[in-house]
């Protein structure tokens, strides 16, 4: 086997050598002949700048030029990261604020975050019809009041996050401790971003809530719209590929595994559907296993139900129901090349399956 590998590697190197012999390196260097004419280069640059600026003048939506009429993405992300320090004071402390007491540190941190959050909200209010034509002074006062109300909700946010942390610890046998969950788990990170964004959403702040959840989306692969309503003890396991739509309602003690979609049944009407109930309701103590899709604004998954992996649910499910995809035939081949086929139970036999047996038949 070793000799065969050596021969294959030798053949690959020989093919590469012959390919390079055929390659005309002059093709690579034809732009490098002679000295660079700075005057010509300046003219080329001026022509390119003129070309791009002219493209900005076509009056399209992407040609909007006033950068001071929209929130700053970098600042919003920085605000979120500092809010993480406020929410988890022992875990996200980067040493920026050095004070003698926790009270002093929190005071300095909140003052910093409130200042920058107020300025970003003030700009974001330009997207609210009620403030579109308002003076800067009016928007500033409104933004300040929103900031104060938001920070009054910090204890509530932390109360919910404490239950999310507990649910994650109780639900994941791989978790060694809660510190590991806070520091490493993308599910709790995404849930935290949602909890922050949701409170801003309830205060009718434009843009910023979505910017925060989409930052978490990019970081974790979890897409939770800030408009969704999610109860306590929310547990996301493995995280990647999860979607929770804007009008979703999720109860307490709900477990969601990777690849789950809680989405709309149809978006054919596009933006005309804005503001309508398009996403499902998931009642308390429901488990949604990996790859499950629960779709439609009229779809309700009843309390205590289990939706198996890869299930496609577009109608309501009664409480305490197990939904799973029946495997027609499972083929296994052992090391002796002996083929064994296992057929799924029929409808009557399936009713007698224990939860552990049923899991075998969930794809």
ZAZARO-935730 format. One record per residue (C-alpha): residue number from 1; residue in three letters; x, y, z. Coordinates in pm, whole numbers, plus 32768, in hexadecimal, padded with zeros to 4 digits. Each point is the difference from the previous one (the first is absolute). Layout:
<miza pator="NUM" nudo="ala" u="X" v="Y" w="Z"/>
...
***
This chain:
<miza pator="1" nudo="unk" u="8000" v="8000" w="8000"/>
<miza pator="2" nudo="unk" u="811F" v="80ED" w="8054"/>
<miza pator="3" nudo="unk" u="80A4" v="7FC1" w="7EAB"/>
<miza pator="4" nudo="unk" u="7EB5" v="8044" w="7F53"/>
<miza pator="5" nudo="unk" u="7FDD" v="814E" w="80B8"/>
<miza pator="6" nudo="unk" u="8163" v="805F" w="7F9F"/>
<miza pator="7" nudo="unk" u="7FBB" v="7FB5" w="7E91"/>
<miza pator="8" nudo="unk" u="7EBF" v="80CD" w="8006"/>
<miza pator="9" nudo="unk" u="80B1" v="8128" w="80A2"/>
<miza pator="10" nudo="unk" u="8117" v="7FEA" w="7F00"/>
<miza pator="11" nudo="unk" u="7F03" v="7FFF" w="7EE3"/>
<miza pator="12" nudo="unk" u="7F55" v="8135" w="8090"/>
<miza pator="13" nudo="unk" u="8149" v="80BC" w="801A"/>
<miza pator="14" nudo="unk" u="805F" v="7FA4" w="7E9C"/>
<miza pator="15" nudo="unk" u="7EB2" v="807A" w="7F79"/>
<miza pator="16" nudo="unk" u="802A" v="8147" w="80BB"/>
<miza pator="17" nudo="unk" u="8161" v="802F" w="7F73"/>
<miza pator="18" nudo="unk" u="7F8C" v="7FC9" w="7E9A"/>
<miza pator="19" nudo="unk" u="7EDE" v="80F2" w="8033"/>
<miza pator="20" nudo="unk" u="80EE" v="8110" w="8075"/>
<miza pator="21" nudo="unk" u="80E0" v="7FC7" w="7ED0"/>
<miza pator="22" nudo="unk" u="7ED9" v="8046" w="7F1C"/>
<miza pator="23" nudo="unk" u="7F9B" v="8138" w="80C2"/>
<miza pator="24" nudo="unk" u="8080" v="8146" w="7F6F"/>
<miza pator="25" nudo="unk" u="8072" v="80CF" w="8127"/>
<miza pator="26" nudo="unk" u="8007" v="8129" w="7F14"/>
<miza pator="27" nudo="unk" u="7E84" v="8006" w="8016"/>
<miza pator="28" nudo="unk" u="8020" v="804F" w="8170"/>
<miza pator="29" nudo="unk" u="80F7" v="8119" w="7FCB"/>
<miza pator="30" nudo="unk" u="7F76" v="80AF" w="7ED0"/>
<miza pator="31" nudo="unk" u="7F70" v="810D" w="80E5"/>
<miza pator="32" nudo="unk" u="8150" v="802D" w="80AD"/>
<miza pator="33" nudo="unk" u="80D0" v="8072" w="7ED7"/>
<miza pator="34" nudo="unk" u="809F" v="8157" w="8014"/>
<miza pator="35" nudo="unk" u="7FE9" v="8108" w="810D"/>
<miza pator="36" nudo="unk" u="7EBB" v="8071" w="80A0"/>
<miza pator="37" nudo="unk" u="7F92" v="814F" w="7F74"/>
<miza pator="38" nudo="unk" u="7F79" v="80BC" w="8130"/>
<miza pator="39" nudo="unk" u="7F4A" v="80FE" w="7F29"/>
<miza pator="40" nudo="unk" u="7F49" v="7EED" w="7F41"/>
<miza pator="41" nudo="unk" u="7FB2" v="7F4F" w="8147"/>
<miza pator="42" nudo="unk" u="7F6F" v="813D" w="8095"/>
<miza pator="43" nudo="unk" u="7F25" v="8030" w="7ECC"/>
<miza pator="44" nudo="unk" u="7F87" v="7E97" w="8012"/>
<miza pator="45" nudo="unk" u="7FAC" v="802D" w="8170"/>
<miza pator="46" nudo="unk" u="7F44" v="8142" w="7FBD"/>
<miza pator="47" nudo="unk" u="7F37" v="7F56" w="7EED"/>
<miza pator="48" nudo="unk" u="7FA4" v="7EE1" w="80E8"/>
<miza pator="49" nudo="unk" u="7F96" v="80EA" w="8118"/>
<miza pator="50" nudo="unk" u="7F2A" v="80C7" w="7F0B"/>
<miza pator="51" nudo="unk" u="7F63" v="7EBD" w="7F7F"/>
<miza pator="52" nudo="unk" u="7F9F" v="7F8B" w="815F"/>
<miza pator="53" nudo="unk" u="7F7E" v="8156" w="8070"/>
<miza pator="54" nudo="unk" u="7F29" v="8019" w="7EC7"/>
<miza pator="55" nudo="unk" u="7F6C" v="7EAD" w="8057"/>
<miza pator="56" nudo="unk" u="7F96" v="8090" w="8150"/>
<miza pator="57" nudo="unk" u="7F2F" v="8107" w="7F4B"/>
<miza pator="58" nudo="unk" u="7EFD" v="7F12" w="7F6E"/>
<miza pator="59" nudo="unk" u="7F02" v="8038" w="8116"/>
<miza pator="60" nudo="unk" u="7FDD" v="7E92" w="8069"/>
<miza pator="61" nudo="unk" u="7FCC" v="7F83" w="8164"/>
<miza pator="62" nudo="unk" u="816D" v="7F93" w="8016"/>
<miza pator="63" nudo="unk" u="8073" v="815E" w="7F9E"/>
<miza pator="64" nudo="unk" u="7F9D" v="8096" w="8151"/>
<miza pator="65" nudo="unk" u="8129" v="80D3" w="806B"/>
<miza pator="66" nudo="unk" u="7FB1" v="809C" w="8153"/>
<miza pator="67" nudo="unk" u="80C7" v="7F23" w="80EC"/>
<miza pator="68" nudo="unk" u="7F8D" v="80CF" w="812D"/>
<miza pator="69" nudo="unk" u="7E95" v="7F96" w="7FD6"/>
<miza pator="70" nudo="unk" u="8035" v="7E94" w="8061"/>
<miza pator="71" nudo="unk" u="808E" v="7F4B" w="812E"/>
<miza pator="72" nudo="unk" u="816F" v="7FA4" w="8004"/>
<miza pator="73" nudo="unk" u="8029" v="7E86" w="7FF4"/>
<miza pator="74" nudo="unk" u="814B" v="7FFD" w="80B9"/>
<miza pator="75" nudo="unk" u="7F74" v="80D6" w="8119"/>
<miza pator="76" nudo="unk" u="7EC9" v="7F25" w="801F"/>
<miza pator="77" nudo="unk" u="80D8" v="7EC7" w="801D"/>
<miza pator="78" nudo="unk" u="80D7" v="80AC" w="8107"/>
<miza pator="79" nudo="unk" u="7EC4" v="805A" w="80C2"/>
<miza pator="80" nudo="unk" u="7F90" v="7E95" w="7FF3"/>
<miza pator="81" nudo="unk" u="8150" v="7F82" w="807A"/>
<miza pator="82" nudo="unk" u="7FFC" v="80F4" w="8124"/>
<miza pator="83" nudo="unk" u="7E9E" v="7F97" w="8055"/>
<miza pator="84" nudo="unk" u="8087" v="7E9E" w="8017"/>
<miza pator="85" nudo="unk" u="80EA" v="807C" w="8112"/>
<miza pator="86" nudo="unk" u="7ED6" v="8097" w="80BA"/>
<miza pator="87" nudo="unk" u="7F33" v="7EC2" w="7FDC"/>
<miza pator="88" nudo="unk" u="811D" v="7F11" w="8055"/>
<miza pator="89" nudo="unk" u="80EB" v="80D4" w="80D7"/>
<miza pator="90" nudo="unk" u="80EF" v="7EE6" w="8059"/>
<miza pator="91" nudo="unk" u="801F" v="7F6F" w="7EA3"/>
<miza pator="92" nudo="unk" u="8023" v="8114" w="7EFC"/>
<miza pator="93" nudo="unk" u="80DF" v="80EC" w="80C3"/>
<miza pator="94" nudo="unk" u="8119" v="8076" w="7F1C"/>
<miza pator="95" nudo="unk" u="80AB" v="80D8" w="8107"/>
<miza pator="96" nudo="unk" u="7FA9" v="8148" w="7F52"/>
<miza pator="97" nudo="unk" u="7F58" v="808F" w="8134"/>
<miza pator="98" nudo="unk" u="80DD" v="7FF5" w="8136"/>
<miza pator="99" nudo="unk" u="7F45" v="8070" w="8137"/>
<miza pator="100" nudo="unk" u="800B" v="7FA9" w="8170"/>
<miza pator="101" nudo="unk" u="7E9F" v="7F7B" w="801F"/>
<miza pator="102" nudo="unk" u="7EFE" v="7F51" w="7F29"/>
<miza pator="103" nudo="unk" u="7F10" v="8121" w="8035"/>
<miza pator="104" nudo="unk" u="80FC" v="80F8" w="7F74"/>
<miza pator="105" nudo="unk" u="804E" v="7F1F" w="7EDB"/>
<miza pator="106" nudo="unk" u="7E91" v="7FD1" w="7FA7"/>
<miza pator="107" nudo="unk" u="7FC3" v="8175" w="801A"/>
<miza pator="108" nudo="unk" u="811C" v="8051" w="7F10"/>
<miza pator="109" nudo="unk" u="7F9D" v="7EE9" w="7F12"/>
<miza pator="110" nudo="unk" u="7E8E" v="8059" w="7FF6"/>
<miza pator="111" nudo="unk" u="8054" v="816F" w="7FCE"/>
<miza pator="112" nudo="unk" u="80E1" v="7FA5" w="7EDA"/>
<miza pator="113" nudo="unk" u="7F05" v="7F13" w="7F5E"/>
<miza pator="114" nudo="unk" u="7EDC" v="80EC" w="8038"/>
<miza pator="115" nudo="unk" u="80B6" v="811F" w="7F59"/>
<miza pator="116" nudo="unk" u="8050" v="7F3B" w="7EC5"/>
<miza pator="117" nudo="unk" u="7EB2" v="7F4B" w="7FFA"/>
<miza pator="118" nudo="unk" u="7F48" v="814A" w="801B"/>
<miza pator="119" nudo="unk" u="80BD" v="808D" w="7ED6"/>
<miza pator="120" nudo="unk" u="7FB8" v="7EC9" w="7F2D"/>
<miza pator="121" nudo="unk" u="7E8F" v="8000" w="805E"/>
<miza pator="122" nudo="unk" u="7FED" v="8171" w="7FAE"/>
<miza pator="123" nudo="unk" u="8075" v="7FB4" w="7E9E"/>
<miza pator="124" nudo="unk" u="7F27" v="7EC8" w="7FE5"/>
<miza pator="125" nudo="unk" u="7EC7" v="80C8" w="8054"/>
<miza pator="126" nudo="unk" u="801F" v="80A0" w="7EA8"/>
<miza pator="127" nudo="unk" u="7F6E" v="7EB6" w="7F83"/>
<miza pator="128" nudo="unk" u="7ECB" v="8030" w="80DA"/>
<miza pator="129" nudo="unk" u="7EE9" v="80C1" w="7F51"/>
<miza pator="130" nudo="unk" u="7FB0" v="80B4" w="8146"/>
<miza pator="131" nudo="unk" u="815F" v="8093" w="8011"/>
<miza pator="132" nudo="unk" u="805D" v="8019" w="7E91"/>
<miza pator="133" nudo="unk" u="7FC8" v="8178" w="7FF6"/>
<miza pator="134" nudo="unk" u="8044" v="8044" w="816F"/>
<miza pator="135" nudo="unk" u="811E" v="80DE" w="806D"/>
<miza pator="136" nudo="unk" u="8141" v="7F6D" w="8083"/>
<miza pator="137" nudo="unk" u="7FAC" v="8082" w="815D"/>
<miza pator="138" nudo="unk" u="7EB6" v="7F42" w="8000"/>
<miza pator="139" nudo="unk" u="80A7" v="7EBF" w="7F8B"/>
<miza pator="140" nudo="unk" u="8110" v="802C" w="8106"/>
<miza pator="141" nudo="unk" u="7F00" v="801D" w="811C"/>
<miza pator="142" nudo="unk" u="7F3E" v="7ED3" w="7F80"/>
<miza pator="143" nudo="unk" u="8140" v="7F33" w="7FDD"/>
<miza pator="144" nudo="unk" u="8065" v="8056" w="8163"/>
<miza pator="145" nudo="unk" u="7EB0" v="7F8E" w="808A"/>
<miza pator="146" nudo="unk" u="8018" v="7EBC" w="7F3A"/>
<miza pator="147" nudo="unk" u="815D" v="7FC1" w="8089"/>
<miza pator="148" nudo="unk" u="7F8C" v="8032" w="8165"/>
<miza pator="149" nudo="unk" u="7EDB" v="7F13" w="7FCF"/>
<miza pator="150" nudo="unk" u="80E0" v="7EFD" w="7F5A"/>
<miza pator="151" nudo="unk" u="80F3" v="7FFD" w="8122"/>
<miza pator="152" nudo="unk" u="7EDF" v="7FD7" w="80F2"/>
<miza pator="153" nudo="unk" u="7FC2" v="7EB4" w="7F4D"/>
<miza pator="154" nudo="unk" u="815F" v="7F7A" w="8045"/>
<miza pator="155" nudo="unk" u="7F92" v="7F3B" w="8138"/>
<miza pator="156" nudo="unk" u="7EE5" v="7F66" w="7F34"/>
<miza pator="157" nudo="unk" u="80F0" v="7F9D" w="7EE9"/>
<miza pator="158" nudo="unk" u="80ED" v="7F63" w="80FD"/>
<miza pator="159" nudo="unk" u="7EDE" v="7F46" w="80A4"/>
<miza pator="160" nudo="unk" u="7FA8" v="7F60" w="7EB1"/>
<miza pator="161" nudo="unk" u="816D" v="7FB6" w="7FAE"/>
<miza pator="162" nudo="unk" u="802D" v="7F51" w="814E"/>
<miza pator="163" nudo="unk" u="7EE6" v="7F12" w="7FA3"/>
<miza pator="164" nudo="unk" u="8094" v="7FCE" w="7EA3"/>
<miza pator="165" nudo="unk" u="814D" v="7FA7" w="80A0"/>
<miza pator="166" nudo="unk" u="7F59" v="7F09" w="80EA"/>
<miza pator="167" nudo="unk" u="7F3D" v="7F5F" w="7EE2"/>
<miza pator="168" nudo="unk" u="813F" v="7FD9" w="7F36"/>
<miza pator="169" nudo="unk" u="80B6" v="7F60" w="8122"/>
<miza pator="170" nudo="unk" u="7EDE" v="7F16" w="8050"/>
<miza pator="171" nudo="unk" u="7FCD" v="7FA2" w="7E94"/>
<miza pator="172" nudo="unk" u="8164" v="7FC3" w="7F8A"/>
<miza pator="173" nudo="unk" u="80B6" v="7ED4" w="8096"/>
<miza pator="174" nudo="unk" u="8141" v="807C" w="7F5A"/>
<miza pator="175" nudo="unk" u="8004" v="813F" w="80D3"/>
<miza pator="176" nudo="unk" u="8108" v="7FED" w="8111"/>
<miza pator="177" nudo="unk" u="7F8E" v="8138" w="80B5"/>
<miza pator="178" nudo="unk" u="7F41" v="8144" w="7FCD"/>
<miza pator="179" nudo="unk" u="813D" v="80CC" w="7FCF"/>
<miza pator="180" nudo="unk" u="804A" v="7F33" w="7ECA"/>
<miza pator="181" nudo="unk" u="7EA5" v="804A" w="7F79"/>
<miza pator="182" nudo="unk" u="801F" v="8178" w="8030"/>
<miza pator="183" nudo="unk" u="815D" v="8012" w="7F6F"/>
<miza pator="184" nudo="unk" u="7FE5" v="7F08" w="7EE2"/>
<miza pator="185" nudo="unk" u="7E9D" v="7FA7" w="7F98"/>
<miza pator="186" nudo="unk" u="7F83" v="80B1" w="7EC4"/>
<miza pator="187" nudo="unk" u="7E98" v="7FB1" w="805A"/>
<miza pator="188" nudo="unk" u="8007" v="80D0" w="813C"/>
<miza pator="189" nudo="unk" u="80C2" v="8112" w="7F4C"/>
<miza pator="190" nudo="unk" u="7EF1" v="8017" w="7EF6"/>
<miza pator="191" nudo="unk" u="7EEC" v="7FF4" w="8106"/>
<miza pator="192" nudo="unk" u="80A8" v="811C" w="80C0"/>
<miza pator="193" nudo="unk" u="8010" v="80D5" w="7EC6"/>
<miza pator="194" nudo="unk" u="7E8F" v="7FB8" w="7FC7"/>
<miza pator="195" nudo="unk" u="7FA1" v="805C" w="8167"/>
<miza pator="196" nudo="unk" u="80B1" v="8151" w="7FDD"/>
<miza pator="197" nudo="unk" u="7F74" v="8045" w="7EA6"/>
<miza pator="198" nudo="unk" u="7E9F" v="7F99" w="8063"/>
<miza pator="199" nudo="unk" u="7FEE" v="8107" w="8112"/>
<miza pator="200" nudo="unk" u="8070" v="810B" w="7F08"/>
<miza pator="201" nudo="unk" u="7EFE" v="7F78" w="7F0B"/>
<miza pator="202" nudo="unk" u="7EED" v="8024" w="8107"/>
<miza pator="203" nudo="unk" u="806D" v="816A" w="802C"/>
<miza pator="204" nudo="unk" u="7FC6" v="8035" w="7E89"/>
<miza pator="205" nudo="unk" u="816D" v="8047" w="7FB5"/>
<miza pator="206" nudo="unk" u="8038" v="7FE0" w="7E87"/>
<miza pator="207" nudo="unk" u="8125" v="7F45" w="7F66"/>
<miza pator="208" nudo="unk" u="80D6" v="7FC6" w="8135"/>
<miza pator="209" nudo="unk" u="7F4E" v="7EC3" w="8079"/>
<miza pator="210" nudo="unk" u="802F" v="7F59" w="7EAE"/>
<miza pator="211" nudo="unk" u="816C" v="8071" w="7FED"/>
<miza pator="212" nudo="unk" u="8044" v="7F57" w="814E"/>
<miza pator="213" nudo="unk" u="7F55" v="7EB6" w="7FAC"/>
<miza pator="214" nudo="unk" u="80A0" v="7FF7" w="7EA7"/>
<miza pator="215" nudo="unk" u="8155" v="8031" w="80A0"/>
<miza pator="216" nudo="unk" u="7FB5" v="7ECC" w="80D4"/>
<miza pator="217" nudo="unk" u="7F82" v="7F53" w="7EC6"/>
<miza pator="218" nudo="unk" u="814F" v="8039" w="7F54"/>
<miza pator="219" nudo="unk" u="80BC" v="7F8A" w="8133"/>
<miza pator="220" nudo="unk" u="7F32" v="7ECA" w="8051"/>
<miza pator="221" nudo="unk" u="7F26" v="7F9F" w="7ED8"/>
<miza pator="222" nudo="unk" u="7EC9" v="8037" w="80D7"/>
<miza pator="223" nudo="unk" u="7EFE" v="80EE" w="7F68"/>
<miza pator="224" nudo="unk" u="7F05" v="8075" w="8106"/>
<miza pator="225" nudo="unk" u="7F31" v="812C" w="7F9C"/>
<miza pator="226" nudo="unk" u="7FE8" v="80FE" w="811C"/>
<miza pator="227" nudo="unk" u="7E87" v="800E" w="7FD2"/>
<miza pator="228" nudo="unk" u="7FD1" v="7E94" w="8067"/>
<miza pator="229" nudo="unk" u="7F6D" v="7FBB" w="8158"/>
<miza pator="230" nudo="unk" u="80C6" v="7EFD" w="80C6"/>
<miza pator="231" nudo="unk" u="7FB6" v="7F8F" w="8163"/>
<miza pator="232" nudo="unk" u="80E7" v="7F94" w="8117"/>
<miza pator="233" nudo="unk" u="80E3" v="7ECD" w="8009"/>
<miza pator="234" nudo="unk" u="804A" v="800F" w="7E8C"/>
<miza pator="235" nudo="unk" u="8107" v="7F01" w="7F98"/>
<miza pator="236" nudo="unk" u="80B7" v="8000" w="7EB2"/>
<miza pator="237" nudo="unk" u="80E9" v="7ED7" w="7FCE"/>
<miza pator="238" nudo="unk" u="8118" v="8005" w="7EFC"/>
<miza pator="239" nudo="unk" u="7F68" v="8140" w="7F74"/>
<miza pator="240" nudo="unk" u="8064" v="8004" w="7E90"/>
<miza pator="241" nudo="unk" u="7EF0" v="8033" w="7EFC"/>
<miza pator="242" nudo="unk" u="7EE1" v="805D" w="80E8"/>
<miza pator="243" nudo="unk" u="7EFB" v="80F9" w="7F83"/>
<miza pator="244" nudo="unk" u="7EF2" v="80A2" w="80D7"/>
<miza pator="245" nudo="unk" u="7F18" v="80E8" w="7F40"/>
<miza pator="246" nudo="unk" u="7F8B" v="8157" w="806F"/>
<miza pator="247" nudo="unk" u="7E9D" v="7FA3" w="8069"/>
<miza pator="248" nudo="unk" u="805A" v="7EB6" w="80A8"/>
<miza pator="249" nudo="unk" u="7F7C" v="7FC6" w="815E"/>
<miza pator="250" nudo="unk" u="80C7" v="7F0A" w="80D2"/>
<miza pator="251" nudo="unk" u="7F9E" v="7F97" w="815F"/>
<miza pator="252" nudo="unk" u="80CA" v="7F96" w="812E"/>
<miza pator="253" nudo="unk" u="80EA" v="7ED6" w="8015"/>
<miza pator="254" nudo="unk" u="8025" v="7FD6" w="7E87"/>
<miza pator="255" nudo="unk" u="812B" v="7F43" w="7F72"/>
<miza pator="256" nudo="unk" u="807A" v="8047" w="7E9F"/>
<miza pator="257" nudo="unk" u="810F" v="7F39" w="7F50"/>
<miza pator="258" nudo="unk" u="80DA" v="8058" w="7ED5"/>
<miza pator="259" nudo="unk" u="7F61" v="8041" w="7EAE"/>
<miza pator="260" nudo="unk" u="7EA3" v="8049" w="8084"/>
<miza pator="261" nudo="unk" u="7F28" v="80F9" w="7F44"/>
<miza pator="262" nudo="unk" u="7EDA" v="80AC" w="80A8"/>
<miza pator="263" nudo="unk" u="7F93" v="80BA" w="7ECD"/>
<miza pator="264" nudo="unk" u="7EF7" v="8079" w="7F10"/>
<miza pator="265" nudo="unk" u="7F41" v="7F0C" w="7F27"/>
<miza pator="266" nudo="unk" u="8005" v="80E3" w="7ED1"/>
<miza pator="267" nudo="unk" u="809B" v="8153" w="7FB5"/>
<miza pator="268" nudo="unk" u="7F74" v="8018" w="7EA0"/>
<miza pator="269" nudo="unk" u="7F4F" v="8146" w="8053"/>
<miza pator="270" nudo="unk" u="814C" v="8093" w="806F"/>
<miza pator="271" nudo="unk" u="7FFC" v="8143" w="80C7"/>
<miza pator="272" nudo="unk" u="7E83" v="800E" w="7FF6"/>
<miza pator="273" nudo="unk" u="800A" v="7EFD" w="8117"/>
<miza pator="274" nudo="unk" u="80BD" v="80F0" w="80E5"/>
<miza pator="275" nudo="unk" u="7F58" v="8014" w="8154"/>
<miza pator="276" nudo="unk" u="7F2C" v="7EC5" w="7FD5"/>
<miza pator="277" nudo="unk" u="8026" v="7EC6" w="80D6"/>
<miza pator="278" nudo="unk" u="80D3" v="7F2B" w="7F16"/>
<miza pator="279" nudo="unk" u="80BE" v="7F22" w="80F0"/>
<miza pator="280" nudo="unk" u="7F9A" v="7EE5" w="80EA"/>
<miza pator="281" nudo="unk" u="7FAC" v="7FF7" w="816F"/>
<miza pator="282" nudo="unk" u="80CB" v="7F07" w="80CF"/>
<miza pator="283" nudo="unk" u="7F64" v="7FBB" w="8152"/>
<miza pator="284" nudo="unk" u="80B1" v="7FA3" w="8146"/>
<miza pator="285" nudo="unk" u="80E1" v="7ECF" w="802B"/>
<miza pator="286" nudo="unk" u="8027" v="7FB9" w="7E8C"/>
<miza pator="287" nudo="unk" u="8137" v="7F61" w="7F67"/>
<miza pator="288" nudo="unk" u="805D" v="8041" w="7E94"/>
<miza pator="289" nudo="unk" u="810C" v="7F11" w="7F87"/>
<miza pator="290" nudo="unk" u="8104" v="8046" w="7EF4"/>
<miza pator="291" nudo="unk" u="7F8C" v="8062" w="7EA5"/>
<miza pator="292" nudo="unk" u="7E91" v="8023" w="805C"/>
<miza pator="293" nudo="unk" u="7F37" v="810A" w="7F47"/>
<miza pator="294" nudo="unk" u="7ECB" v="808E" w="80A5"/>
<miza pator="295" nudo="unk" u="7F55" v="80F5" w="7F18"/>
<miza pator="296" nudo="unk" u="7ED0" v="80E4" w="7FF2"/>
<miza pator="297" nudo="unk" u="7F59" v="8107" w="80D5"/>
<miza pator="298" nudo="unk" u="7ED9" v="7F1F" w="8051"/>
<miza pator="299" nudo="unk" u="80DD" v="7EDB" w="8068"/>
<miza pator="300" nudo="unk" u="8004" v="7FB9" w="8176"/>
<miza pator="301" nudo="unk" u="80DB" v="7EF3" w="8098"/>
<miza pator="302" nudo="unk" u="7F4E" v="7F97" w="813D"/>
<miza pator="303" nudo="unk" u="8098" v="7FF0" w="8158"/>
<miza pator="304" nudo="unk" u="80E8" v="7EDD" w="8049"/>
<miza pator="305" nudo="unk" u="8020" v="7F92" w="7E95"/>
<miza pator="306" nudo="unk" u="8139" v="7F77" w="7F5D"/>
<miza pator="307" nudo="unk" u="8049" v="804C" w="7E93"/>
<miza pator="308" nudo="unk" u="80FA" v="7F06" w="7F74"/>
<miza pator="309" nudo="unk" u="8128" v="804D" w="7F23"/>
<miza pator="310" nudo="unk" u="7FBD" v="806A" w="7E98"/>
<miza pator="311" nudo="unk" u="7E88" v="8010" w="803C"/>
<miza pator="312" nudo="unk" u="7F42" v="80F9" w="7F26"/>
<miza pator="313" nudo="unk" u="7EDB" v="8088" w="80C6"/>
<miza pator="314" nudo="unk" u="7F04" v="80ED" w="7F5E"/>
<miza pator="315" nudo="unk" u="7ECF" v="7FBF" w="80D8"/>
<miza pator="316" nudo="unk" u="7FBA" v="800B" w="8172"/>
<miza pator="317" nudo="unk" u="8071" v="7EE7" w="80E5"/>
<miza pator="318" nudo="unk" u="7F31" v="7F9B" w="812E"/>
<miza pator="319" nudo="unk" u="80A0" v="8016" w="8159"/>
<miza pator="320" nudo="unk" u="80E0" v="7EDF" w="806C"/>
<miza pator="321" nudo="unk" u="8029" v="7F7B" w="7E9E"/>
<miza pator="322" nudo="unk" u="8138" v="7F5D" w="7F6E"/>
<miza pator="323" nudo="unk" u="8038" v="8054" w="7E92"/>
<miza pator="324" nudo="unk" u="810C" v="7F48" w="7F40"/>
<miza pator="325" nudo="unk" u="8059" v="7F9B" w="7E9E"/>
<miza pator="326" nudo="unk" u="7FC9" v="7E8B" w="7FCE"/>
<miza pator="327" nudo="unk" u="812B" v="7F52" w="7F66"/>
<miza pator="328" nudo="unk" u="7F80" v="7F0C" w="7EFE"/>
<miza pator="329" nudo="unk" u="813E" v="7F34" w="7FF9"/>
<miza pator="330" nudo="unk" u="814F" v="8022" w="80AF"/>
<miza pator="331" nudo="unk" u="811F" v="7F40" w="7F60"/>
<miza pator="332" nudo="unk" u="8139" v="7FA7" w="80C6"/>
<miza pator="333" nudo="unk" u="812D" v="7F3E" w="7F83"/>
<miza pator="334" nudo="unk" u="80E4" v="7F65" w="8105"/>
<miza pator="335" nudo="unk" u="8176" v="7FC7" w="7FD9"/>
<miza pator="336" nudo="unk" u="7FBF" v="7EAB" w="7F66"/>
<miza pator="337" nudo="unk" u="7F3E" v="80A4" w="7EE1"/>
<miza pator="338" nudo="unk" u="7EC1" v="7F65" w="8083"/>
<miza pator="339" nudo="unk" u="7ED5" v="80DB" w="7FB1"/>
<miza pator="340" nudo="unk" u="7EEF" v="802A" w="8101"/>
<miza pator="341" nudo="unk" u="7EBA" v="80B9" w="7FC5"/>
<miza pator="342" nudo="unk" u="7F23" v="808F" w="810F"/>
<miza pator="343" nudo="unk" u="7EA5" v="8070" w="7FA0"/>
<miza pator="344" nudo="unk" u="7F46" v="8110" w="80BA"/>
<miza pator="345" nudo="unk" u="7ED3" v="7F95" w="80D2"/>
<miza pator="346" nudo="unk" u="7EA6" v="8022" w="7F76"/>
<miza pator="347" nudo="unk" u="7F10" v="8106" w="8083"/>
<miza pator="348" nudo="unk" u="7F73" v="7F24" w="8115"/>
<miza pator="349" nudo="unk" u="8155" v="7F83" w="8076"/>
<miza pator="350" nudo="unk" u="8087" v="8163" w="8006"/>
<miza pator="351" nudo="unk" u="7F05" v="805B" w="810E"/>
<miza pator="352" nudo="unk" u="80A8" v="7F0D" w="80F1"/>
<miza pator="353" nudo="unk" u="8163" v="8081" w="7FCB"/>
<miza pator="354" nudo="unk" u="80B1" v="807A" w="8134"/>
<miza pator="355" nudo="unk" u="80AB" v="8156" w="7FE1"/>
<miza pator="356" nudo="unk" u="8152" v="7F54" w="7FDE"/>
<miza pator="357" nudo="unk" u="7F7F" v="7F1C" w="7EE9"/>
<miza pator="358" nudo="unk" u="7F58" v="8121" w="7F4F"/>
<miza pator="359" nudo="unk" u="8149" v="80BB" w="7FEE"/>
<miza pator="360" nudo="unk" u="8088" v="7EEB" w="7F21"/>
<miza pator="361" nudo="unk" u="7EF4" v="8050" w="7F00"/>
<miza pator="362" nudo="unk" u="8042" v="8175" w="7FFF"/>
<miza pator="363" nudo="unk" u="80D3" v="8056" w="7ED1"/>
***
